[in-house]
Amino acid sequence: MSVKLDITGIDSWGFKHDGPFIIAGPCSAESREQLLETARGIADKGVHMLRAGIWKPRTRPNCFEGMGEEGLKWLVEAGKETGLPICCECANPEHVELCLKYGVDLIWIGARTTVNPFAVQALADALEGSDIPVLVKNPINPDVELWIGALERLNKAGIKKLGAIHRGFSSARATEYRNAPNWRIFIELRRRCEGMPIICDPSHLCGKRELIPAVAQKALDLLFDGLMIESHNNPDAALSDSKQQFTPEDLGKVIAGLESRHPALEDEDFIHEVEKKRIRLEEIDDTIVELLAERMALGRKIGKLKRSRGIALLQPAQWKKTVEKRTREGIARGMDEHFMLRIFQYIHEESLRQQESVLAGEE
């Protein structure tokens, strides 16, 4: 089900850019000199907007938590000197008030704030009547409804220059990334909120600068509207997130190495060739749905047999045998192990639900 939002495209927000919209700057504004030097370094590297963390929501107290209003003054100064529009994160109405006072060009709402509807509503109330663009980072957990809910609250407050930032999701399972990409959540947001500008934040997604170029390129391949990448004049000495920040020089190399993708080509031969393959894809999808329906019908029959003998729904040994066999077969045919596992987990869960409906006497 799609979501109706009264929003405008990023091209109408008044920021000059050609191709993907690039936001860059330090994780934190640490000193006037550090921020100005970084801003000067990235100003000619293909960057369209300067970012800096002014208030830093740290997990534990007694850490560096940002420079507050003083840092905001440095950000404004850096923007004026370089000609770059400026942006920062807001977490409460006081932050919003100060950003509006100092003429910040765009704000974003962080992942820790997005998870709290009370906090988002307070920000929406503080922003009501303003025309500042607002980007909403995904919540730390992979909950697309929570993400959409935050966007809806802001839109109801009159924010039309509204977009999202994908920065990955916390995961209990260890991965090579700081935050798991979980691209399907982004794809679902894109489907549900048609026309919504979405920026990718590969810095927080990766957590390691060596992983960022590949993820940034993948984001452009998936037609993200832009990127937010962190840069610091001396990353190794940074007071926060030192491992995911580039020097301005290295940032320029990353940006120069990226390739923008087109939504589609208008070449008739290409379109014809793709269309033939899409027709076959639709035939395969039809077959998949038919086979799934047949499989569930067999599951219901098994459910009736289980009910007649008082047998439990879940048969761990049989499930283990099935998933291991199908995963091996999928790998042998060039498919990812985790993909095969997820597919059969979903099929198994639905089969159990169908059998449970039989045991409950619904059939």
PyMOL commands that set and color helices and strands:
alter all, ss='L'
color gray80, all
select helices_A, chain A and resi 10-12+32-42+69-82+93-102+111-114+117-127+144-156+183-192+202-206+209-221+235-237+242-244+248-256+268-309+316-332+337-359
alter helices_A, ss='H'
color red, helices_A
select strands_A, chain A and resi 21-25+49-51+86-89+106-109+134-137+162-166+198-200+226-230
alter strands_A, ss='S'
color yellow, strands_A
deselect
rebuild
show_as cartoon
